[in-house]
């Protein structure tokens, strides 16, 4: 089925909760009401004529601080049985962005929703294990938001951590390094002084 045919079928079933079809885009998508995403997803998954059994990707989006709406989620679906594809999109506010989880419909959504939660702060209600997946649990902020500001310290370590790797200075020499990073001087092979190789020539270690 084409996106236009799927849009017509969804509109018959869900009415105004199917907001728009953007068929002129390079990747056509159907925009839907985020509050109804679970019911819509379940219908797409189970309807005999649609059979979208594969969630290929779920991606968080940030359209910009001054945009309205500000955040979004994109669902890329595929039916191996019917051979058609579909992209769904929901838009969300920047403050307290929430929508139902589809993790129980497509298990692929488990980690994808956790990633969108971790990096964009989007809450997927009903997810059975919604927690950060890339950042530590106590990390501050959401790194893929366009207004994200990196915290200055994390457990005593300066973030972002900047170092001249050719110096490997001790903590006593460089107090900006934080409290838990390389207290003692170290050496790496490509920085070792040139040594003779047995033929009277010299070369750096590792060459």
ChimeraX attribute file (.defattr): number of C-alpha atoms within 10 A of each C-alpha:
attribute: neighborCount
match mode: 1-to-1
recipient: residues
	/A:1	13
	/A:2	12
	/A:3	18
	/A:4	15
	/A:5	10
	/A:6	19
	/A:7	22
	/A:8	14
	/A:9	14
	/A:10	19
	/A:11	16
	/A:12	11
	/A:13	13
	/A:14	15
	/A:15	11
	/A:16	12
	/A:17	17
	/A:18	21
	/A:19	16
	/A:20	15
	/A:21	19
	/A:22	15
	/A:23	14
	/A:24	8
	/A:25	8
	/A:26	7
	/A:27	9
	/A:28	17
	/A:29	22
	/A:30	22
	/A:31	19
	/A:32	22
	/A:33	18
	/A:34	20
	/A:35	13
	/A:36	15
	/A:37	20
	/A:38	17
	/A:39	13
	/A:40	20
	/A:41	19
	/A:42	17
	/A:43	16
	/A:44	20
	/A:45	21
	/A:46	13
	/A:47	10
	/A:48	11
	/A:49	13
	/A:50	20
	/A:51	20
	/A:52	26
	/A:53	18
	/A:54	18
	/A:55	24
	/A:56	15
	/A:57	15
	/A:58	22
	/A:59	16
	/A:60	23
	/A:61	22
	/A:62	19
	/A:63	15
	/A:64	14
	/A:65	13
	/A:66	8
	/A:67	11
	/A:68	12
	/A:69	15
	/A:70	18
	/A:71	23
	/A:72	21
	/A:73	20
	/A:74	18
	/A:75	20
	/A:76	17
	/A:77	22
	/A:78	21
	/A:79	18
	/A:80	12
	/A:81	13
	/A:82	14
	/A:83	11
	/A:84	16
	/A:85	20
	/A:86	21
	/A:87	19
	/A:88	19
	/A:89	23
	/A:90	22
	/A:91	21
	/A:92	20
	/A:93	14
	/A:94	22
	/A:95	10
	/A:96	10
	/A:97	18
	/A:98	17
	/A:99	21
	/A:100	16
	/A:101	21
	/A:102	23
	/A:103	22
	/A:104	14
	/A:105	17
	/A:106	17
	/A:107	12
	/A:108	16
	/A:109	21
	/A:110	19
	/A:111	17
	/A:112	18
	/A:113	28
	/A:114	23
	/A:115	22
	/A:116	23
	/A:117	21
	/A:118	25
	/A:119	21
	/A:120	25
	/A:121	23
	/A:122	26
	/A:123	20
	/A:124	19
	/A:125	13
	/A:126	13
	/A:127	17
	/A:128	11
	/A:129	11
	/A:130	18
	/A:131	17
	/A:132	19
	/A:133	16
	/A:134	11
	/A:135	15
	/A:136	11
	/A:137	10
	/A:138	9
	/A:139	14
	/A:140	13
	/A:141	17
	/A:142	19
	/A:143	16
	/A:144	15
	/A:145	20
	/A:146	13
	/A:147	12
	/A:148	13
	/A:149	11
	/A:150	14
	/A:151	12
	/A:152	11
	/A:153	12
	/A:154	15
	/A:155	10
	/A:156	12
	/A:157	15
	/A:158	17
	/A:159	14
	/A:160	11
	/A:161	12
	/A:162	9
	/A:163	12
	/A:164	7
	/A:165	11
	/A:166	11
	/A:167	11
	/A:168	17
	/A:169	18
	/A:170	15
	/A:171	17
	/A:172	10
	/A:173	10
	/A:174	12
	/A:175	10
	/A:176	13
	/A:177	21
	/A:178	18
	/A:179	13
	/A:180	11
	/A:181	13
	/A:182	13
	/A:183	16
	/A:184	10
	/A:185	10
	/A:186	12
	/A:187	11
	/A:188	11
	/A:189	10
	/A:190	12
	/A:191	13
	/A:192	12
	/A:193	10
	/A:194	12
	/A:195	12
	/A:196	11
	/A:197	11
	/A:198	7
	/A:199	6
	/A:200	7
	/A:201	9
	/A:202	12
	/A:203	12
	/A:204	14
	/A:205	15
	/A:206	9
	/A:207	6
